[in-house]
Amino acid sequence: MFCTSVGTPQDAANVRRAFRQITKNAGIGTDWTPRELCHSFVSIMSDQGVPIETIADLVGHAGTSVTETVYRHHLKPVITKGAHTMNTVFGDKPTG
């Protein structure tokens, strides 16, 4: 729910219009939705190795479960990076 400057509910068209103006002013174009920006933010943070707890806090989630459930496909680069790091630390030798 978004409200006007006097506190009355703002209709969806006005919210979209205001959001498009914000993204235009930010120099990222006008084809974004808040959800897309949130997903992009989580992806960038994840790709840079930011801990899931920090990402969850930054996007306003009370815990990590929603972040992990909704954005799990964006977290794969962090998991992959962690696996590569562990291979570097412990060696990448096949067992058997």
MDTraj code that builds the backbone (N, CA, C; nanometers):
import mdtraj as md
import numpy as np

residues = "MET PHE CYS THR SER VAL GLY THR PRO GLN ASP ALA ALA ASN VAL ARG ARG ALA PHE ARG GLN ILE THR LYS ASN ALA GLY ILE GLY THR ASP TRP THR PRO ARG GLU LEU CYS HIS SER PHE VAL SER ILE MET SER ASP GLN GLY VAL PRO ILE GLU THR ILE ALA ASP LEU VAL GLY HIS ALA GLY THR SER VAL THR GLU THR VAL TYR ARG HIS HIS LEU LYS PRO VAL ILE THR LYS GLY ALA HIS THR MET ASN THR VAL PHE GLY ASP LYS PRO THR GLY".split()
xyz = np.array([
    [0.0849, -0.1163, 0.0000],
    [0.0000, 0.0000, 0.0000],
    [0.0894, 0.1225, 0.0000],
    [0.0666, 0.2074, -0.0942],
    [0.1367, 0.3350, -0.1025],
    [0.0346, 0.4452, -0.0832],
    [0.0780, 0.5533, -0.0222],
    [-0.0171, 0.6614, 0.0008],
    [0.0328, 0.7914, -0.0608],
    [-0.0605, 0.8821, -0.0787],
    [-0.0289, 1.0153, -0.1314],
    [0.0348, 1.0989, -0.0207],
    [0.0730, 1.2209, -0.0525],
    [0.1342, 1.3086, 0.0468],
    [0.0379, 1.3458, 0.1588],
    [-0.0931, 1.3284, 0.1356],
    [-0.1916, 1.3590, 0.2404],
    [-0.2418, 1.2319, 0.3094],
    [-0.1842, 1.1151, 0.2757],
    [-0.2168, 0.9925, 0.3451],
    [-0.3272, 0.9079, 0.2864],
    [-0.3836, 0.9475, 0.1752],
    [-0.4882, 0.8661, 0.1129],
    [-0.4246, 0.7605, 0.0234],
    [-0.4926, 0.6479, 0.0025],
    [-0.4354, 0.5415, -0.0820],
    [-0.4082, 0.5913, -0.2240],
    [-0.2978, 0.5467, -0.2771],
    [-0.2611, 0.5827, -0.4140],
    [-0.2981, 0.4657, -0.5051],
    [-0.3564, 0.4943, -0.6191],
    [-0.3940, 0.3838, -0.7074],
    [-0.2708, 0.3291, -0.7793],
    [-0.2854, 0.2082, -0.8298],
    [-0.1732, 0.1352, -0.8894],
    [-0.1096, 0.2101, -1.0061],
    [-0.1900, 0.2765, -1.0881],
    [-0.1347, 0.3489, -1.2030],
    [-0.0412, 0.4606, -1.1573],
    [-0.0778, 0.5287, -1.0514],
    [0.0083, 0.6353, -1.0009],
    [0.1363, 0.5816, -0.9391],
    [0.1265, 0.4672, -0.8732],
    [0.2460, 0.4044, -0.8172],
    [0.3406, 0.3649, -0.9294],
    [0.2874, 0.3023, -1.0339],
    [0.3707, 0.2627, -1.1481],
    [0.4346, 0.3844, -1.2142],
    [0.3577, 0.4897, -1.2322],
    [0.4086, 0.6122, -1.2942],
    [0.5231, 0.6708, -1.2106],
    [0.5047, 0.6782, -1.0809],
    [0.6082, 0.7324, -0.9924],
    [0.7332, 0.6451, -0.9952],
    [0.7129, 0.5132, -0.9964],
    [0.8273, 0.4216, -0.9997],
    [0.9046, 0.4360, -1.1298],
    [0.8336, 0.4472, -1.2420],
    [0.9012, 0.4671, -1.3711],
    [0.9838, 0.5954, -1.3694],
    [0.9327, 0.6990, -1.3081],
    [1.0068, 0.8252, -1.2998],
    [1.1331, 0.8084, -1.2145],
    [1.1218, 0.7338, -1.1074],
    [1.2379, 0.7090, -1.0215],
    [1.3460, 0.6327, -1.0969],
    [1.3077, 0.5260, -1.1684],
    [1.4085, 0.4480, -1.2412],
    [1.4661, 0.5275, -1.3579],
    [1.3840, 0.6112, -1.4191],
    [1.4342, 0.6977, -1.5264],
    [1.5378, 0.7952, -1.4707],
    [1.5047, 0.8576, -1.3585],
    [1.5977, 0.9519, -1.2959],
    [1.7264, 0.8844, -1.2505],
    [1.7166, 0.7577, -1.2155],
    [1.8342, 0.6816, -1.1722],
    [1.9209, 0.6401, -1.2909],
    [1.8690, 0.6582, -1.4127],
    [1.9459, 0.6257, -1.5317],
    [1.9430, 0.4787, -1.5699],
    [1.8430, 0.4037, -1.5216],
    [1.8372, 0.2603, -1.5548],
    [1.7192, 0.2271, -1.6454],
    [1.6536, 0.3279, -1.6981],
    [1.5417, 0.3048, -1.7892],
    [1.4096, 0.2981, -1.7159],
    [1.3042, 0.2719, -1.7906],
    [1.1699, 0.2739, -1.7330],
    [1.0986, 0.1387, -1.7414],
    [1.1684, 0.0348, -1.7798],
    [1.1045, -0.0962, -1.7982],
    [1.1167, -0.1880, -1.6769],
    [1.1577, -0.1356, -1.5635],
    [1.1767, -0.2160, -1.4432],
    [1.0510, -0.2210, -1.3582],
    [1.0392, -0.3297, -1.2807],
    [0.9371, -0.3383, -1.1768],
    [1.0114, -0.3473, -1.0432],
    [0.9453, -0.3142, -0.9331],
    [1.0131, -0.3286, -0.8039],
    [1.0637, -0.4715, -0.7813],
    [0.9867, -0.5694, -0.8223],
    [1.0273, -0.7093, -0.8041],
    [1.1552, -0.7399, -0.8827],
    [1.1632, -0.6909, -1.0063],
    [1.2832, -0.7139, -1.0871],
    [1.4058, -0.6490, -1.0233],
    [1.3879, -0.5289, -0.9710],
    [1.5006, -0.4631, -0.9059],
    [1.5448, -0.5386, -0.7819],
    [1.4490, -0.5912, -0.7072],
    [1.4823, -0.6682, -0.5885],
    [1.5588, -0.7950, -0.6265],
    [1.5117, -0.8645, -0.7287],
    [1.5816, -0.9851, -0.7751],
    [1.7222, -0.9507, -0.8221],
    [1.7354, -0.8408, -0.8954],
    [1.8679, -0.7990, -0.9434],
    [1.9601, -0.7673, -0.8261],
    [1.9065, -0.6978, -0.7262],
    [1.9848, -0.6638, -0.6081],
    [2.0343, -0.7900, -0.5379],
    [1.9436, -0.8855, -0.5177],
    [1.9811, -1.0106, -0.4512],
    [2.0869, -1.0838, -0.5341],
    [2.0714, -1.0856, -0.6645],
    [2.1685, -1.1533, -0.7517],
    [2.3064, -1.0892, -0.7400],
    [2.3111, -0.9585, -0.7445],
    [2.4396, -0.8878, -0.7365],
    [2.5053, -0.9127, -0.6012],
    [2.4274, -0.9002, -0.4950],
    [2.4823, -0.9247, -0.3614],
    [2.5316, -1.0685, -0.3489],
    [2.4527, -1.1626, -0.4002],
    [2.4890, -1.3036, -0.3956],
    [2.6166, -1.3296, -0.4757],
    [2.6232, -1.2740, -0.5965],
    [2.7410, -1.2927, -0.6816],
    [2.8676, -1.2374, -0.6172],
    [2.8524, -1.1368, -0.5320],
    [2.9676, -1.0755, -0.4667],
    [3.0014, -1.1416, -0.3335],
    [2.9302, -1.2488, -0.3001],
    [2.9635, -1.3251, -0.1807],
    [2.9062, -1.2707, -0.0509],
    [2.8073, -1.1837, -0.0604],
    [2.7445, -1.1305, 0.0604],
    [2.6669, -1.2440, 0.1283],
    [2.6831, -1.2609, 0.2589],
    [2.6130, -1.3690, 0.3295],
    [2.4611, -1.3567, 0.3176],
    [2.3944, -1.4719, 0.3131],
    [2.2494, -1.4760, 0.2977],
    [2.1797, -1.3989, 0.4095],
    [2.2360, -1.4015, 0.5291],
    [2.1759, -1.3289, 0.6412],
    [2.1761, -1.1782, 0.6148],
    [2.2832, -1.1295, 0.5582],
    [2.2935, -0.9869, 0.5268],
    [2.1971, -0.9501, 0.4150],
    [2.1901, -1.0338, 0.3117],
    [2.0982, -1.0088, 0.2006],
    [1.9547, -1.0049, 0.2520],
    [1.9183, -1.1033, 0.3346],
    [1.7823, -1.1082, 0.3895],
    [1.7513, -0.9804, 0.4664],
    [1.8457, -0.9352, 0.5456],
    [1.8261, -0.8128, 0.6231],
    [1.8101, -0.6921, 0.5306],
    [1.8921, -0.6842, 0.4282],
    [1.8869, -0.5702, 0.3358],
    [1.7560, -0.5624, 0.2578],
    [1.6968, -0.6770, 0.2250],
    [1.5701, -0.6748, 0.1506],
    [1.4487, -0.6762, 0.2429],
    [1.4726, -0.6727, 0.3744],
    [1.3632, -0.6589, 0.4688],
    [1.2955, -0.7867, 0.5117],
    [1.3629, -0.8999, 0.4927],
    [1.3059, -1.0264, 0.5379],
    [1.3432, -1.0499, 0.6836],
    [1.2506, -1.1045, 0.7618],
    [1.2740, -1.1277, 0.9043],
    [1.3794, -1.2362, 0.9273],
    [1.3891, -1.3296, 0.8355],
    [1.4871, -1.4378, 0.8445],
    [1.5353, -1.4728, 0.7052],
    [1.6108, -1.5798, 0.6955],
    [1.6675, -1.6176, 0.5654],
    [1.5782, -1.7100, 0.4844],
    [1.4753, -1.7692, 0.5442],
    [1.3972, -1.8711, 0.4724],
    [1.3256, -1.8145, 0.3502],
    [1.2665, -1.6969, 0.3602],
    [1.1995, -1.6373, 0.2438],
    [1.3022, -1.6024, 0.1374],
    [1.4136, -1.5459, 0.1800],
    [1.5185, -1.5097, 0.0847],
    [1.5669, -1.6335, 0.0103],
    [1.5906, -1.7414, 0.0842],
    [1.6383, -1.8654, 0.0222],
    [1.5328, -1.9273, -0.0678],
    [1.4072, -1.9239, -0.0272],
    [1.2999, -1.9855, -0.1050],
    [1.2712, -1.9068, -0.2322],
    [1.2541, -1.7772, -0.2198],
    [1.2145, -1.6937, -0.3332],
    [1.3305, -1.6700, -0.4288],
    [1.4500, -1.6561, -0.3742],
    [1.5637, -1.6169, -0.4571],
    [1.6682, -1.7268, -0.4715],
    [1.6303, -1.8515, -0.4404],
    [1.7279, -1.9609, -0.4397],
    [1.8095, -1.9679, -0.5694],
    [1.7446, -1.9517, -0.6848],
    [1.8177, -1.9619, -0.8117],
    [1.9215, -1.8515, -0.8267],
    [1.9047, -1.7412, -0.7532],
    [2.0033, -1.6334, -0.7584],
    [2.1208, -1.6603, -0.6657],
    [2.1055, -1.7530, -0.5735],
    [2.2102, -1.7810, -0.4769],
    [2.3079, -1.8871, -0.5256],
    [2.2788, -1.9520, -0.6379],
    [2.3659, -2.0578, -0.6887],
    [2.5106, -2.0107, -0.7073],
    [2.5353, -1.8893, -0.7591],
    [2.6758, -1.8472, -0.7738],
    [2.7519, -1.8456, -0.6415],
    [2.6862, -1.8094, -0.5317],
    [2.7525, -1.8076, -0.4021],
    [2.7849, -1.9493, -0.3584],
    [2.6908, -2.0399, -0.3773],
    [2.7132, -2.1793, -0.3398],
    [2.8269, -2.2375, -0.4238],
    [2.8275, -2.2091, -0.5529],
    [2.9328, -2.2576, -0.6428],
    [3.0683, -2.2011, -0.6015],
    [3.0715, -2.0719, -0.5696],
    [3.1970, -2.0092, -0.5269],
    [3.2468, -2.0744, -0.3979],
    [3.1548, -2.1017, -0.3066],
    [3.1927, -2.1683, -0.1820],
    [3.2505, -2.3060, -0.2069],
    [3.1898, -2.3797, -0.2980],
    [3.2394, -2.5138, -0.3309],
    [3.3789, -2.5060, -0.3918],
    [3.4000, -2.4108, -0.4808],
    [3.5329, -2.3940, -0.5415],
    [3.6360, -2.3556, -0.4358],
    [3.5963, -2.2713, -0.3433],
    [3.6873, -2.2312, -0.2357],
    [3.7253, -2.3524, -0.1505],
    [3.6261, -2.4341, -0.1162],
    [3.6536, -2.5542, -0.0368],
    [3.7461, -2.6490, -0.1129],
    [3.7275, -2.6609, -0.2436],
    [3.8159, -2.7453, -0.3240],
    [3.9584, -2.6920, -0.3208],
    [3.9721, -2.5606, -0.3222],
    [4.1049, -2.4993, -0.3167],
    [4.1706, -2.5278, -0.1816],
    [4.0928, -2.5145, -0.0751],
    [4.1459, -2.5349, 0.0591],
    [4.1820, -2.6813, 0.0831],
    [4.0920, -2.7721, 0.0478],
    [4.1116, -2.9132, 0.0798],
    [4.1627, -2.9957, -0.0369],
    [4.1825, -2.9357, -0.1503],
    [4.2306, -3.0087, -0.2657],
    [4.1161, -3.0671, -0.3445],
    [4.1319, -3.0739, -0.4741],
    [4.0263, -3.1222, -0.5650],
    [4.0640, -3.2611, -0.6127],
    [4.0850, -3.3517, -0.5167],
    [4.1283, -3.4869, -0.5512],
    [4.0104, -3.5819, -0.5478],
    [3.9922, -3.6613, -0.6506],
    [3.8836, -3.7590, -0.6490],
    [3.9078, -3.8631, -0.5397],
    [3.7980, -3.9118, -0.4817],
    [3.8101, -4.0166, -0.3810],
    [3.7832, -4.1514, -0.4449],
    [3.8252, -4.2565, -0.3790],
    [3.7910, -4.3883, -0.4286],
    [3.9052, -4.4688, -0.4493],
])
top = md.Topology()
chain = top.add_chain()
for i, resn in enumerate(residues, 1):
    res = top.add_residue(resn, chain, resSeq=i)
    for name in ("N", "CA", "C"):
        top.add_atom(name, md.element.get_by_symbol(name[0]), res)
traj = md.Trajectory(xyz[None], top)
